Amino acid sequence: MSTETITKKLESVATWLTGEYAGIRTGQATPALLDSIKVESYGAQVPLNQVGSVGVEDARTLRITPWDTSQIGTVETALQEADLGVSVATDSTGLRVIFPELTAERREQLLKLAKSKLEEARIRVRGVRDEAMKVLDKMEKEGEYSEDEKFTEKEAIQNAVEAANKTLEELYQNKESELAA
């Protein structure tokens, strides 16, 4: 397993964590908060952003304008079933999703969620490292690597893992400061 492959896998973990953090709401309403919502559309479950446009109306309000206004009811149902703790107001052209102010208790819950996502990402990083180390051991046994080459590769892998963990920690710190604001 090449260092490039390991780096790509580690980057994918950081990308995953970034996506997860985008779904954790802060005081600011962003369309990414609704990315995980699936809507029943013509017999199929599709992401909300494929049923209509999602825009920011103000700091705590998102505006959803379905391309087919007959789907306003199904979008509203999907939002209510998602249980995001938001209120939904409908009109003839679309929906308003209003996010309440974050309470101290809710901020604490969101911080715990962010911390658990960070731990999940760290577990994924450890998995990538363990997989790479097994491949290295196997290649040494097969005679493809000398002990020195194996040591050098292990060091490179460990450096990549440490860099990935640092990136993950920075993502968490950023999310933590967003939630505190």
N, C-alpha and C positions, 0 to 999 in steps of 0.2 A: 504494500500500500504506500503510495508516494505521499510526500509531504503536501503536495498540491491537493490531493484528494482529501487528506485530513483537514487541511485549511478550509476547503469548500464545505465539508461536513460541519465544521465548527461555525463557519459563517452562516450556514443554514439554521443552526440553533439560535444564533443571535437574531436572524430575520424572523424566526418563529416567535421569539420572545417579544420582539418589537410589535408584531401583529397582535399578540395576546395583550400587551400593554395598551395598544390602541383601543381595545375593546373595554378597558377599565375606565370608567368615566371619572373625570375630574370635575371641577366646577364649570368647565367649558363644554358646551355641546358640540360634538363633531360628528359628521356623517359616519365615520368609522365605527362608532358605537352601535350602529345598526347593521353592520356587515354580517353578523352571524344569524340574522333573522331570515327565515325562509317563508315564502308566501306561496299559497296554493294558486297557481295560475294555469288555466286551461288544462287541468289534470296533472300538472307536474309541480313539484316543490322547487322553486327557484329563489335565488337571493333577492332580497328587497330591491337592491340597486338595478336589477334587470327588469323590474316591473314599472319603475318610475324614477324620477330624479329626486335626489335627496340634497337639500341645501340648508345652509345656516341662515336662520331668520334673525336671531339675536343671540346673545351669550348663552341663553338657556333654552332656546327653541330651535327645533329643526322643522323644515317644511318638506313634506313628501307630496309630490305631484305625480300620481300614476298616469301613464301614457293612455291607459284605457280607464276612464272614470267609473266604469261599472265595477272596477276592482277595489274601489275605496273600502268597501265593507270587508273584503278578505284581507286587505292590508291592515285594517284596524284590528281584526281578529288575531292576526299573526303578532301584532305588537302587544296585545293584551296577553296572549299566551306566552310570550317571551318573558313576561314578568320582570321588566327592567325597573319597575318602581317609577314609571313616568305616567303623566296624564296625556290622553289623546283627545284632540278636538277635531271634528270633521266639518267640512263645508262642501259646497258643490264641486270644487275643483281639486280638493286634496285633503291632507291631514296636517295638523300641527302636533308635534311631539314636544311636550313641555317637561323639562327636567327640573325637579325641585332642588332647592339649595341643599348642599351636602351638610348633614349633621355631623357632629364630632363622632358619634357612634358609627355612622356609615363610613366616614373617612377611615376609622380604625379597621372596619371590616375590609375595605378596599385595600388598605395597606397589607393586611394579612393575606389577601388574595394575591397581591403583587409579590409578596415574599414567597408564597407557595409556587407561583409561576417561575420565580427565580430559581428555587430549589429544583423544580422539574427540569429546567434548562441545564442546571449543573449536573443533574443525573444523566442527561443526554450527552453532555460533554464527557463525563467519565466513561460512558458507554463507547463513545468514539475512541477515546484513549485506550481503553481495554482491548477493543477490537484491533487497533493498530499494533499494540504490544504483542498480541497473540500472533498476528501475521509476522511480525519481526522474529519472534521466537521460532516459528515454523520455518522461516527462510534461513535462519542460522542453522537449524538442525539439518536442513536439506543442503547446506553448504553454499548457499547463495550469498551469505554475509559472513564476514569474519567477526570475531568478538569485538574488535575495535569499531568496525563499521556499524555493528548493532548498537554499541554504546553511543556513537555519534547520532544515529537515527533516533534513539530513545531520547536523547537530549533535545533534539529538534522537535520531536513530538511534544515533550514536556513544555518546551518554550511556547509552542503553538497553543497548548491547552491553557497555560497561564495567561497568555494574551486574551484568549477567548473568555476566560473567567473574569478578567479585568473589564472587558467590554460588557459582559452581562451585569457586573456590579455597577458599572456606570449607567446602564439602562435603568437599573433598579433605583439608583440614587436620583436620576432625573424624574422618574415616576413618583418617587416619594416626595420630592420637592413640589411637583405639580399638585399632588394631593394635599399638601400642607398649605398651599396658597389659598 
